[in-house]
Amino acid sequence: MTIAFTDRVAIVTGAGGGLGRAYALELARRGAKVVVNDLGGARDGSGSSLSAAQTVVDEIVAAGGEAMANGASVTDAAAVDKMVALVKERWGRIDILINNAGILRDRTFVKMSLDDFRQVIDVHVIGSVVATKAVWETMREAGYGRILMTTSSTGLYGNFGQANYGAAKLALVGLMKTLSLEGAKYGIKVNTIAPVAATRMTEDLMPPELLARMGPETVTPAAVYLVSDDAPANAIVNAGAGGFERSYVTLTRGIHVAPEDMTAETVAARFAEISDRSGEVVPDTGAAQGAMALGAM
């Protein structure tokens, strides 16, 4: 089966370079009309320029595709709404949104300012919310939509010096999980990708010999599948360097005790049982987890 995007319209944020550029080029190669959105700022979010986005558009057009450049900041709701209006005016629809835009302000928590924390949350989380909100009604009315959030190993498992980034990236998993439920009856599928790739964001975090094997193109296959017609929903897919895995938020079987044993001492004494992963499950929803607890009670 060949995955194609003929007549589909996709918006990719942060597409002026790295992963976003790779996603935009591949979607266009497979037939999509692509909006290349990029503020054109530095890695920490400062500055702006449309040149990076326009360069990617030029690549797509030179290869015979259709694309348009947009320099809206994903944190600017009015600018994002204007972008969406322009896309609909030109192409009449929006089928795909890849929330890829992001910044880094890495520091240990003791040295991290509240502004460093807020800015990273603002771009990653609020930016994804703003872009998703801007296209949601269009997709709902069309009965079709594919939205991809971007998490990371830092969000899923933690990394030293990235408290702000980790908090933002795990927040997007929670956003995806609820939106995948709310979008289901409207044909909107929402997923999350956890890329490990050599980009401007990671160039000083890994050794050069490793980065050489981890180009953005090693993540693109997973991203393309997750926004295709036959995409799953509510999936967290890790991708990079030829590896593709799926992450889950699991729940152990735990213990259930009588009221008289509901003490901190019981938790301490039986923490190994609480932590035992044999027979762990993946609840479909938060409500399902609550129902399991009530059932055990």
C-alpha positions as CSV (number, residue, x, y, z in Angstrom):
1,M,0.0,0.0,0.0
2,T,1.3,3.4,-1.0
3,I,0.5,6.3,1.3
4,A,-0.5,9.3,-0.7
5,F,-1.8,12.8,0.1
6,T,-3.3,13.8,-3.2
7,D,-5.7,16.8,-2.8
8,R,-4.8,17.0,1.0
9,V,-3.8,20.3,2.5
10,A,-1.3,20.2,5.4
11,I,0.0,22.9,7.8
12,V,3.4,22.1,9.3
13,T,4.6,24.5,12.0
14,G,8.3,25.0,12.6
15,A,8.9,23.8,9.1
16,G,11.8,26.1,8.1
17,G,14.4,23.5,9.0
18,G,15.0,20.2,10.7
19,L,12.1,17.9,11.3
20,G,9.4,20.3,10.1
21,R,11.2,20.8,6.8
22,A,11.6,17.1,6.3
23,Y,7.9,16.5,7.0
24,A,6.9,19.3,4.6
25,L,9.0,18.0,1.8
26,E,7.8,14.5,2.2
27,L,4.1,15.4,2.4
28,A,4.5,17.6,-0.7
29,R,6.4,14.7,-2.5
30,R,3.4,12.5,-1.8
31,G,0.9,15.0,-3.2
32,A,-0.1,17.3,-0.4
33,K,-0.4,21.1,-0.7
34,V,1.8,22.3,2.2
35,V,1.8,25.4,4.4
36,V,5.3,25.9,5.6
37,N,5.0,27.9,8.8
38,D,8.1,29.1,10.6
39,L,8.7,32.2,12.7
40,G,12.4,32.0,11.6
41,G,13.7,32.7,15.1
42,A,16.8,31.5,16.9
43,R,16.7,28.2,18.9
44,D,15.7,30.1,22.0
45,G,12.8,31.7,20.2
46,S,14.3,35.2,19.7
47,G,14.1,37.0,16.4
48,S,12.1,36.3,13.2
49,S,12.5,35.9,9.5
50,L,10.4,34.4,6.7
51,S,13.5,33.4,4.7
52,A,13.7,29.8,6.1
53,A,10.1,29.0,5.4
54,Q,10.3,30.5,1.9
55,T,13.4,28.5,1.1
56,V,11.5,25.3,1.9
57,V,8.6,26.5,-0.3
58,D,11.0,27.1,-3.1
59,E,12.3,23.6,-2.8
60,I,8.8,22.2,-2.9
61,V,7.8,24.3,-5.9
62,A,11.0,23.4,-7.8
63,A,10.1,19.8,-7.4
64,G,6.7,20.3,-8.9
65,G,4.6,20.7,-5.7
66,E,2.4,23.4,-4.2
67,A,3.3,25.3,-1.0
68,M,3.0,28.6,0.7
69,A,5.2,30.2,3.3
70,N,3.9,31.7,6.5
71,G,5.8,33.4,9.3
72,A,3.1,33.6,12.1
73,S,4.2,32.8,15.6
74,V,2.2,29.9,16.9
75,T,1.7,31.8,20.1
76,D,-0.1,34.6,18.3
77,A,-3.7,33.4,18.0
78,A,-4.8,36.3,15.7
79,A,-1.9,35.6,13.3
80,V,-2.5,31.9,13.3
81,D,-6.2,32.5,12.6
82,K,-5.3,34.7,9.7
83,M,-3.0,32.0,8.4
84,V,-5.8,29.5,8.5
85,A,-8.1,31.9,6.7
86,L,-5.6,32.4,3.9
87,V,-5.1,28.7,3.5
88,K,-8.8,28.1,3.2
89,E,-9.1,31.0,0.8
90,R,-6.4,29.5,-1.4
91,W,-7.1,25.8,-1.2
92,G,-10.5,25.5,0.4
93,R,-9.7,23.0,3.1
94,I,-7.2,21.9,5.8
95,D,-6.8,18.2,6.4
96,I,-3.5,17.9,8.4
97,L,-1.8,19.8,11.1
98,I,1.6,18.9,12.4
99,N,2.5,20.8,15.6
100,N,6.3,20.8,15.3
101,A,7.3,24.4,16.4
102,G,9.4,24.6,19.5
103,I,12.3,26.3,21.3
104,L,14.9,25.3,23.9
105,R,16.0,27.1,26.9
106,D,18.0,24.4,28.8
107,R,19.2,25.1,32.3
108,T,19.2,23.2,35.6
109,F,16.1,24.1,37.5
110,V,18.0,26.1,40.1
111,K,19.4,28.4,37.4
112,M,16.2,28.5,35.3
113,S,14.2,31.7,35.4
114,L,10.4,31.7,35.4
115,D,10.6,33.4,32.0
116,D,12.6,30.6,30.6
117,F,10.0,28.2,31.9
118,R,7.0,30.2,30.6
119,Q,8.5,30.8,27.2
120,V,9.0,27.1,26.5
121,I,5.6,26.2,27.8
122,D,4.1,29.1,25.7
123,V,5.6,27.9,22.4
124,H,5.3,24.2,22.8
125,V,2.0,23.9,24.6
126,I,0.1,27.1,24.0
127,G,1.4,27.2,20.4
128,S,0.1,23.7,19.8
129,V,-3.3,24.6,21.4
130,V,-3.5,27.8,19.3
131,A,-2.8,26.0,16.0
132,T,-5.1,23.1,16.8
133,K,-7.9,25.4,17.9
134,A,-7.6,27.4,14.7
135,V,-8.2,24.3,12.5
136,W,-10.4,22.2,14.7
137,E,-13.8,23.6,13.6
138,T,-12.8,23.3,9.9
139,M,-11.8,19.7,10.4
140,R,-15.0,19.0,12.5
141,E,-17.2,20.4,9.7
142,A,-15.4,18.4,7.1
143,G,-15.6,15.2,9.1
144,Y,-11.9,14.6,8.6
145,G,-8.7,15.7,10.3
146,R,-5.2,14.5,11.2
147,I,-3.3,16.3,13.9
148,L,0.2,15.3,15.1
149,M,1.6,16.6,18.4
150,T,5.3,16.4,19.2
151,T,6.5,15.1,22.5
152,S,10.1,13.8,23.3
153,S,12.0,11.4,25.5
154,T,12.4,14.3,27.9
155,G,8.7,14.6,28.3
156,L,8.2,10.8,28.6
157,Y,11.2,9.9,30.7
158,G,13.0,13.0,31.8
159,N,16.4,14.6,31.0
160,F,18.8,16.6,33.1
161,G,18.5,20.4,32.6
162,Q,15.2,20.3,30.7
163,A,12.5,20.8,33.3
164,N,10.7,23.4,31.2
165,Y,10.9,21.3,28.0
166,G,10.0,18.1,29.8
167,A,6.9,19.6,31.4
168,A,5.8,21.1,28.0
169,K,6.3,17.9,26.1
170,L,4.4,15.7,28.5
171,A,1.6,18.2,28.6
172,L,1.1,17.6,24.8
173,V,0.6,13.9,25.5
174,G,-2.3,14.8,27.8
175,L,-3.7,17.2,25.2
176,M,-3.5,14.5,22.5
177,K,-5.3,11.9,24.7
178,T,-8.3,14.1,25.3
179,L,-8.5,15.5,21.8
180,S,-8.3,12.0,20.3
181,L,-11.5,11.2,22.3
182,E,-13.3,14.4,21.4
183,G,-12.3,14.2,17.8
184,A,-13.2,10.6,17.2
185,K,-16.9,11.1,16.1
186,Y,-15.8,13.8,13.7
187,G,-13.2,11.8,11.9
188,I,-10.3,13.7,13.6
189,K,-7.4,11.5,14.6
190,V,-4.8,12.9,16.9
191,N,-1.5,11.3,17.6
192,T,1.9,12.2,19.1
193,I,5.4,11.6,17.8
194,A,8.5,11.5,20.0
195,P,11.4,12.1,17.6
196,V,15.1,11.5,18.2
197,A,16.9,13.3,15.4
198,A,19.9,15.5,14.5
199,T,18.5,19.0,14.3
200,R,19.3,22.5,15.4
201,M,17.5,21.6,18.7
202,T,19.8,18.6,19.4
203,E,23.1,19.6,17.7
204,D,25.0,20.1,21.0
205,L,23.3,17.4,23.0
206,M,24.8,14.3,21.2
207,P,28.2,13.4,19.7
208,P,28.7,14.1,16.0
209,E,29.1,10.4,15.1
210,L,25.7,9.7,16.5
211,L,24.0,12.7,15.0
212,A,25.3,11.6,11.5
213,R,23.0,8.5,11.8
214,M,20.0,10.5,13.0
215,G,18.9,12.8,10.3
216,P,15.3,14.1,10.3
217,E,14.5,11.8,7.4
218,T,14.8,8.9,9.9
219,V,11.8,10.3,11.8
220,T,9.7,11.3,8.8
221,P,8.2,7.8,8.0
222,A,6.4,7.7,11.4
223,A,5.1,11.3,11.1
224,V,3.8,10.6,7.6
225,Y,2.0,7.5,8.7
226,L,0.5,9.2,11.7
227,V,-1.2,11.9,9.5
228,S,-2.3,9.5,6.7
229,D,-5.8,8.3,5.9
230,D,-5.3,5.0,7.7
231,A,-3.6,6.6,10.8
232,P,-4.4,5.2,14.3
233,A,-5.5,7.5,17.0
234,N,-4.1,8.2,20.5
235,A,-0.7,6.7,19.7
236,I,2.7,7.9,21.0
237,V,5.3,6.7,18.5
238,N,9.0,7.1,19.1
239,A,11.1,7.4,16.0
240,G,14.7,8.0,14.9
241,A,17.9,6.4,13.5
242,G,15.8,3.6,12.0
243,G,14.0,2.7,15.2
244,F,10.3,2.9,15.7
245,E,8.7,2.1,19.0
246,R,5.4,2.9,20.8
247,S,5.2,4.4,24.2
248,Y,2.3,3.8,26.6
249,V,1.1,5.2,29.9
250,T,0.6,2.1,31.9
251,L,-1.1,1.1,35.1
252,T,0.0,-1.7,37.5
253,R,-2.5,-4.0,39.1
254,G,-1.5,-2.5,42.4
255,I,-3.1,-3.4,45.7
256,H,-6.6,-2.8,47.2
257,V,-6.9,-2.7,51.0
258,A,-9.6,-2.5,53.6
259,P,-10.4,0.9,55.2
260,E,-8.5,0.1,58.3
261,D,-5.4,-0.6,56.3
262,M,-5.5,2.7,54.3
263,T,-2.3,4.1,55.9
264,A,1.0,5.5,54.8
265,E,2.6,2.6,56.5
266,T,0.7,0.1,54.3
267,V,1.8,1.9,51.2
268,A,5.4,1.8,52.4
269,A,5.3,-1.9,53.4
270,R,3.7,-3.0,50.2
271,F,5.3,-0.6,47.7
272,A,7.0,-3.4,45.9
273,E,3.6,-5.0,45.2
274,I,2.2,-1.6,44.1
275,S,5.1,-1.3,41.7
276,D,4.9,-4.8,40.3
277,R,4.4,-4.5,36.5
278,S,3.2,-8.0,35.9
279,G,-0.3,-7.8,34.5
280,E,-0.1,-4.0,34.0
281,V,-2.7,-2.4,31.7
282,V,-3.2,0.6,29.5
283,P,-6.6,2.3,30.3
284,D,-8.4,3.8,27.3
285,T,-9.4,6.9,29.2
286,G,-9.1,8.5,32.6
287,A,-12.7,7.5,33.3
288,A,-11.8,3.9,32.5
289,Q,-9.0,4.0,35.1
290,G,-11.4,5.4,37.7
291,A,-13.9,2.6,36.9
292,M,-11.2,0.0,37.3
293,A,-10.4,1.4,40.8
294,L,-14.1,1.4,41.7
295,G,-14.5,-2.1,40.4
296,A,-11.6,-3.4,42.5
297,M,-13.1,-1.7,45.5
